[in-house]
Amino acid sequence: MQSTNGAMDSLLNSDPNPESCRNSSPRSRLWNLHPPNSVVLALARMAGKEPHKAYFDSAFAENAREKLSMRHFFTTTLAASAIVFLSTLSFAAALPAPSIIVAPRIHDGSVSSTNWSGFAVTGSAGSVSDAKGSWVVPTIQGNCPSTNQYSSFWVGIDGYSSGTVEQTGTDSDCQNGVPTYYAWYEFFPHPSFLINGISVHPGDVMSAEAHALGNGKFTVSITDTTTHQSFSTSATVHRAQQSSAEWIAEAPSSSGGILPLANFGTVKFGLDNTGVSSTCYATIGGTTAAFGTFGSNVQKITMVTSGGATKTSPSNPSSDSTSFSVTWVSSGP
Protein backbone atom coordinates (compact mmCIF):
# COMPACT_ATOMS: atom_id res chain seq x y z
CA MET A 1 0.00 0.00 0.00
CA GLN A 2 1.37 3.37 -1.05
CA SER A 3 1.80 5.78 1.83
CA THR A 4 0.72 9.42 1.64
CA ASN A 5 3.24 10.19 4.36
CA GLY A 6 6.74 8.73 4.14
CA ALA A 7 7.11 8.67 7.92
CA MET A 8 4.24 6.22 8.14
CA ASP A 9 5.98 3.52 6.17
CA SER A 10 8.48 2.93 8.95
CA LEU A 11 5.62 2.28 11.39
CA LEU A 12 4.04 -0.59 9.47
CA ASN A 13 5.25 -3.91 8.15
CA SER A 14 1.97 -5.51 7.17
CA ASP A 15 -1.34 -4.52 5.61
CA PRO A 16 -4.01 -6.96 6.81
CA ASN A 17 -6.65 -7.92 4.28
CA PRO A 18 -6.44 -4.90 1.96
CA GLU A 19 -8.93 -6.60 -0.33
CA SER A 20 -11.59 -5.98 2.31
CA CYS A 21 -11.41 -2.23 1.71
CA ARG A 22 -13.73 -0.89 -0.97
CA ASN A 23 -14.44 2.62 -2.12
CA SER A 24 -16.88 4.78 -0.21
CA SER A 25 -17.38 8.48 0.36
CA PRO A 26 -15.47 10.15 3.21
CA ARG A 27 -16.54 10.09 6.84
CA SER A 28 -14.67 10.86 10.03
CA ARG A 29 -15.00 10.21 13.75
CA LEU A 30 -13.33 12.15 16.55
CA TRP A 31 -13.19 11.45 20.27
CA ASN A 32 -12.19 14.17 22.73
CA LEU A 33 -11.32 14.25 26.42
CA HIS A 34 -9.87 17.02 28.55
CA PRO A 35 -8.40 16.07 31.95
CA PRO A 36 -6.75 18.82 34.05
CA ASN A 37 -3.30 17.98 32.66
CA SER A 38 -4.53 19.11 29.23
CA VAL A 39 -4.42 15.64 27.74
CA VAL A 40 -7.12 15.58 25.07
CA LEU A 41 -8.73 12.41 23.76
CA ALA A 42 -9.15 12.59 20.02
CA LEU A 43 -10.09 9.57 18.00
CA ALA A 44 -11.62 9.26 14.58
CA ARG A 45 -12.43 6.99 11.75
CA MET A 46 -12.83 8.25 8.19
CA ALA A 47 -14.03 6.29 5.18
CA GLY A 48 -12.41 7.42 1.93
CA LYS A 49 -11.25 6.45 -1.51
CA GLU A 50 -7.53 6.01 -0.76
CA PRO A 51 -6.77 2.99 1.47
CA HIS A 52 -4.29 4.57 3.86
CA LYS A 53 -3.88 6.08 7.31
CA ALA A 54 -1.09 8.35 8.44
CA TYR A 55 0.29 9.56 11.78
CA PHE A 56 1.48 13.14 12.03
CA ASP A 57 2.64 15.82 14.43
CA SER A 58 0.25 18.67 15.20
CA ALA A 59 2.51 21.08 13.29
CA PHE A 60 1.40 19.37 10.08
CA ALA A 61 -2.24 18.98 11.01
CA GLU A 62 -3.52 21.91 8.98
CA ASN A 63 -1.94 20.67 5.76
CA ALA A 64 -3.13 17.13 6.33
CA ARG A 65 -6.65 17.81 7.56
CA GLU A 66 -8.17 17.36 4.09
CA LYS A 67 -7.14 13.71 3.98
CA LEU A 68 -6.57 12.47 7.52
CA SER A 69 -8.66 11.62 10.58
CA MET A 70 -7.78 10.78 14.20
CA ARG A 71 -8.40 7.83 16.54
CA HIS A 72 -6.25 8.35 19.62
CA PHE A 73 -5.36 10.77 22.39
CA PHE A 74 -3.18 13.77 21.73
CA THR A 75 -1.48 16.26 24.07
CA THR A 76 -1.27 19.99 23.47
CA THR A 77 2.04 19.39 21.68
CA LEU A 78 1.17 16.22 19.76
CA ALA A 79 -1.65 15.16 17.45
CA ALA A 80 -2.31 12.05 15.41
CA SER A 81 -4.55 11.32 12.46
CA ALA A 82 -5.73 8.45 10.38
CA ILE A 83 -7.73 7.76 7.24
CA VAL A 84 -9.89 4.72 7.72
CA PHE A 85 -12.10 2.92 5.31
CA LEU A 86 -15.47 1.17 5.51
CA SER A 87 -16.73 -0.72 2.45
CA THR A 88 -20.11 -0.98 0.74
CA LEU A 89 -21.74 1.83 2.73
CA SER A 90 -22.34 5.39 1.56
CA PHE A 91 -21.49 8.08 4.09
CA ALA A 92 -21.78 11.86 4.19
CA ALA A 93 -18.53 13.68 3.51
CA ALA A 94 -16.82 14.74 6.74
CA LEU A 95 -13.37 15.88 7.75
CA PRO A 96 -11.68 15.91 11.15
CA ALA A 97 -12.01 19.00 13.28
CA PRO A 98 -8.62 20.34 14.40
CA SER A 99 -10.03 21.19 17.82
CA ILE A 100 -13.26 20.64 19.73
CA ILE A 101 -14.36 22.18 23.02
CA VAL A 102 -14.41 19.37 25.55
CA ALA A 103 -15.49 18.94 29.12
CA PRO A 104 -13.12 18.72 32.11
CA ARG A 105 -12.32 15.69 34.23
CA ILE A 106 -14.82 15.20 37.04
CA HIS A 107 -13.41 15.22 40.57
CA ASP A 108 -14.32 11.58 41.26
CA GLY A 109 -11.96 10.38 38.54
CA SER A 110 -14.56 9.93 35.83
CA VAL A 111 -14.15 11.69 32.50
CA SER A 112 -16.42 13.67 30.20
CA SER A 113 -15.95 13.39 26.44
CA THR A 114 -17.79 14.80 23.46
CA ASN A 115 -17.58 11.46 21.63
CA TRP A 116 -16.79 8.60 24.02
CA SER A 117 -18.82 6.82 26.66
CA GLY A 118 -18.02 3.69 28.62
CA PHE A 119 -14.91 2.55 30.49
CA ALA A 120 -11.15 2.51 30.07
CA VAL A 121 -8.58 0.84 32.32
CA THR A 122 -5.07 2.24 32.25
CA GLY A 123 -1.71 0.67 33.02
CA SER A 124 1.98 1.31 32.63
CA ALA A 125 3.53 1.00 29.17
CA GLY A 126 3.72 -2.62 28.10
CA SER A 127 1.41 -3.87 30.84
CA VAL A 128 -1.87 -4.32 28.95
CA SER A 129 -1.87 -7.54 26.96
CA ASP A 130 -5.54 -8.41 26.51
CA ALA A 131 -9.03 -6.90 26.48
CA LYS A 132 -12.19 -8.99 26.12
CA GLY A 133 -15.63 -7.55 25.70
CA SER A 134 -19.18 -8.49 24.85
CA TRP A 135 -22.28 -6.47 24.07
CA VAL A 136 -25.77 -6.73 22.66
CA VAL A 137 -26.04 -4.91 19.33
CA PRO A 138 -28.43 -2.06 20.09
CA THR A 139 -31.46 -1.40 17.90
CA ILE A 140 -31.90 2.01 16.30
CA GLN A 141 -34.88 3.55 18.07
CA GLY A 142 -37.82 4.90 16.09
CA ASN A 143 -37.52 5.98 12.49
CA CYS A 144 -34.23 7.15 11.05
CA PRO A 145 -34.21 10.86 10.23
CA SER A 146 -33.31 12.21 6.81
CA THR A 147 -29.82 13.12 8.03
CA ASN A 148 -27.25 10.40 8.69
CA GLN A 149 -26.51 9.47 12.31
CA TYR A 150 -23.84 7.17 13.72
CA SER A 151 -22.94 5.10 16.78
CA SER A 152 -20.16 2.56 17.37
CA PHE A 153 -19.47 -0.05 20.07
CA TRP A 154 -16.09 -1.70 20.51
CA VAL A 155 -13.35 -3.23 22.63
CA GLY A 156 -9.66 -2.48 22.19
CA ILE A 157 -6.16 -1.91 23.50
CA ASP A 158 -4.38 1.48 23.46
CA GLY A 159 -5.61 4.89 22.35
CA TYR A 160 -6.37 6.36 25.76
CA SER A 161 -2.90 7.81 26.20
CA SER A 162 -0.97 6.52 23.19
CA GLY A 163 -0.74 6.87 19.42
CA THR A 164 -2.00 3.45 18.32
CA VAL A 165 -5.28 1.59 18.72
CA GLU A 166 -5.99 -2.12 18.22
CA GLN A 167 -9.74 -2.67 18.20
CA THR A 168 -12.85 -4.28 16.74
CA GLY A 169 -16.53 -3.55 17.05
CA THR A 170 -19.92 -2.91 15.46
CA ASP A 171 -21.95 0.07 14.30
CA SER A 172 -25.65 0.85 14.64
CA ASP A 173 -26.18 3.76 12.22
CA CYS A 174 -28.86 5.59 10.30
CA GLN A 175 -27.68 5.68 6.68
CA ASN A 176 -29.86 7.37 4.07
CA GLY A 177 -32.90 6.95 6.32
CA VAL A 178 -32.29 3.23 6.91
CA PRO A 179 -30.99 1.50 10.08
CA THR A 180 -27.59 0.01 9.17
CA TYR A 181 -25.56 -2.52 11.16
CA TYR A 182 -22.06 -3.83 10.48
CA ALA A 183 -18.82 -5.08 12.06
CA TRP A 184 -15.32 -3.68 11.57
CA TYR A 185 -11.75 -3.88 12.87
CA GLU A 186 -8.76 -1.55 13.01
CA PHE A 187 -5.05 -1.60 13.80
CA PHE A 188 -4.24 2.10 13.89
CA PRO A 189 -2.15 3.30 12.10
CA HIS A 190 -3.30 0.60 9.68
CA PRO A 191 -6.59 1.29 7.91
CA SER A 192 -9.93 0.18 9.30
CA PHE A 193 -11.95 -2.44 7.45
CA LEU A 194 -15.54 -3.59 7.25
CA ILE A 195 -15.88 -7.29 8.12
CA ASN A 196 -17.91 -8.68 5.26
CA GLY A 197 -18.12 -12.18 6.75
CA ILE A 198 -20.29 -11.15 9.69
CA SER A 199 -23.88 -10.06 9.12
CA VAL A 200 -24.81 -7.96 12.12
CA HIS A 201 -28.41 -7.69 13.29
CA PRO A 202 -29.91 -5.72 16.18
CA GLY A 203 -30.13 -7.89 19.27
CA ASP A 204 -27.18 -10.09 18.26
CA VAL A 205 -24.71 -10.84 21.04
CA MET A 206 -21.16 -9.93 20.07
CA SER A 207 -17.99 -11.19 21.73
CA ALA A 208 -14.67 -9.57 20.89
CA GLU A 209 -11.05 -9.56 21.99
CA ALA A 210 -7.88 -7.58 21.35
CA HIS A 211 -4.75 -9.53 22.28
CA ALA A 212 -1.07 -8.57 22.29
CA LEU A 213 1.19 -11.39 21.07
CA GLY A 214 4.48 -9.60 21.75
CA ASN A 215 6.98 -7.74 19.59
CA GLY A 216 4.27 -5.33 18.46
CA LYS A 217 1.97 -7.99 17.04
CA PHE A 218 -1.73 -8.02 17.88
CA THR A 219 -4.74 -10.17 17.10
CA VAL A 220 -8.32 -8.95 17.13
CA SER A 221 -11.22 -11.39 17.06
CA ILE A 222 -14.95 -10.84 16.93
CA THR A 223 -17.80 -13.36 17.02
CA ASP A 224 -21.51 -12.93 16.53
CA THR A 225 -22.53 -15.55 19.07
CA THR A 226 -26.11 -15.40 17.83
CA THR A 227 -25.28 -16.40 14.24
CA HIS A 228 -21.96 -18.13 15.07
CA GLN A 229 -20.12 -16.04 12.47
CA SER A 230 -16.61 -15.06 13.51
CA PHE A 231 -13.55 -13.27 12.27
CA SER A 232 -9.94 -12.95 13.43
CA THR A 233 -6.90 -11.22 12.01
CA SER A 234 -3.44 -10.11 13.13
CA ALA A 235 -1.07 -7.27 12.36
CA THR A 236 2.12 -5.72 13.65
CA VAL A 237 1.73 -2.21 15.02
CA HIS A 238 5.06 -0.64 15.86
CA ARG A 239 5.23 1.79 18.80
CA ALA A 240 2.10 0.33 20.39
CA GLN A 241 2.29 1.18 24.09
CA GLN A 242 -0.08 -1.46 25.50
CA SER A 243 -1.09 1.08 28.15
CA SER A 244 -4.90 0.92 28.21
CA ALA A 245 -7.92 -1.27 27.56
CA GLU A 246 -11.30 0.15 26.52
CA TRP A 247 -14.99 -0.78 26.23
CA ILE A 248 -16.63 2.11 24.41
CA ALA A 249 -19.75 3.53 22.81
CA GLU A 250 -18.78 6.33 20.47
CA ALA A 251 -20.09 9.09 18.22
CA PRO A 252 -18.51 10.47 15.03
CA SER A 253 -17.37 14.03 14.29
CA SER A 254 -16.64 16.11 11.24
CA SER A 255 -14.87 19.34 10.34
CA GLY A 256 -18.06 21.13 11.30
CA GLY A 257 -18.21 19.53 14.72
CA ILE A 258 -19.75 16.45 16.27
CA LEU A 259 -22.21 14.62 14.03
CA PRO A 260 -25.62 13.57 15.38
CA LEU A 261 -25.46 10.45 17.53
CA ALA A 262 -27.84 7.73 16.39
CA ASN A 263 -30.47 6.89 18.98
CA PHE A 264 -29.40 3.40 19.99
CA GLY A 265 -31.45 3.34 23.18
CA THR A 266 -29.26 1.43 25.63
CA VAL A 267 -26.25 -0.73 24.79
CA LYS A 268 -25.41 -3.43 27.32
CA PHE A 269 -21.84 -4.67 27.82
CA GLY A 270 -20.42 -7.61 29.74
CA LEU A 271 -21.10 -11.04 31.22
CA ASP A 272 -24.26 -10.16 33.13
CA ASN A 273 -25.91 -8.78 29.99
CA THR A 274 -24.65 -11.24 27.37
CA GLY A 275 -23.88 -14.48 29.18
CA VAL A 276 -20.42 -14.51 27.57
CA SER A 277 -17.92 -15.59 30.24
CA SER A 278 -14.81 -13.58 31.11
CA THR A 279 -16.16 -10.36 29.57
CA CYS A 280 -15.55 -7.45 30.04
CA TYR A 281 -12.08 -8.46 31.29
CA ALA A 282 -8.56 -7.13 30.87
CA THR A 283 -5.10 -8.56 31.44
CA ILE A 284 -2.83 -5.92 32.97
CA GLY A 285 0.57 -6.65 34.46
CA GLY A 286 -0.13 -10.37 34.16
CA THR A 287 -3.38 -10.13 36.15
CA THR A 288 -6.60 -11.06 34.35
CA ALA A 289 -9.73 -9.67 35.97
CA ALA A 290 -13.02 -7.89 35.35
CA PHE A 291 -12.56 -4.28 34.28
CA GLY A 292 -14.18 -2.84 37.39
CA THR A 293 -11.67 -4.44 39.76
CA PHE A 294 -8.68 -2.31 38.74
CA GLY A 295 -9.35 0.43 41.28
CA SER A 296 -8.07 3.90 40.51
CA ASN A 297 -7.03 2.78 37.02
CA VAL A 298 -10.69 2.50 36.00
CA GLN A 299 -11.90 5.54 34.03
CA LYS A 300 -15.66 6.06 33.64
CA ILE A 301 -16.46 8.19 30.59
CA THR A 302 -19.66 10.18 30.03
CA MET A 303 -20.47 11.62 26.61
CA VAL A 304 -21.51 15.28 26.64
CA THR A 305 -22.06 18.10 24.18
CA SER A 306 -19.50 20.88 23.93
CA GLY A 307 -21.80 22.85 26.24
CA GLY A 308 -21.80 20.09 28.84
CA ALA A 309 -25.26 18.61 28.26
CA THR A 310 -25.34 14.82 28.58
CA LYS A 311 -25.51 12.81 25.34
CA THR A 312 -25.03 9.34 26.80
CA SER A 313 -24.90 8.14 30.37
CA PRO A 314 -22.87 5.09 31.44
CA SER A 315 -24.01 3.06 34.41
CA ASN A 316 -21.71 2.13 37.25
CA PRO A 317 -20.00 -1.27 36.99
CA SER A 318 -22.17 -4.19 38.06
CA SER A 319 -21.70 -5.75 41.49
CA ASP A 320 -19.38 -8.37 39.99
CA SER A 321 -17.44 -5.64 38.09
CA THR A 322 -17.98 -7.35 34.72
CA SER A 323 -20.80 -5.38 33.18
CA PHE A 324 -22.30 -1.96 32.50
CA SER A 325 -24.61 -0.18 30.11
CA VAL A 326 -24.59 3.09 28.19
CA THR A 327 -27.89 4.89 27.60
CA TRP A 328 -28.54 7.38 24.81
CA VAL A 329 -29.87 10.72 26.04
CA SER A 330 -29.61 13.07 23.06
CA SER A 331 -28.19 13.17 19.56
CA GLY A 332 -26.19 16.31 20.27
CA PRO A 333 -23.88 17.25 18.81
Protein Blocks (a to p, Z undefined) as FASTA:
>chain_A
ZZfbfklmmmpccdehkllpccddddddddddddfkopacdddddddfbdcdddddfklm
mmmmmmgccdddddfkbccddddddehiacddddddfbdcdddddfkopacdfkbgcddd
dddehkagbdcddddddddehjddfbdcdddddddeehjlpcbdcddddddddeehiacd
dddddddfbdcdddfkbccdehiacddddddebjhiacdddddfknopacddddddehia
olaccddddddddfkbccddddehjacedjklnopghiacddeehiacdfklnojmpccd
ddddfkopafbdcddddfkopaccdddfbgbZZ
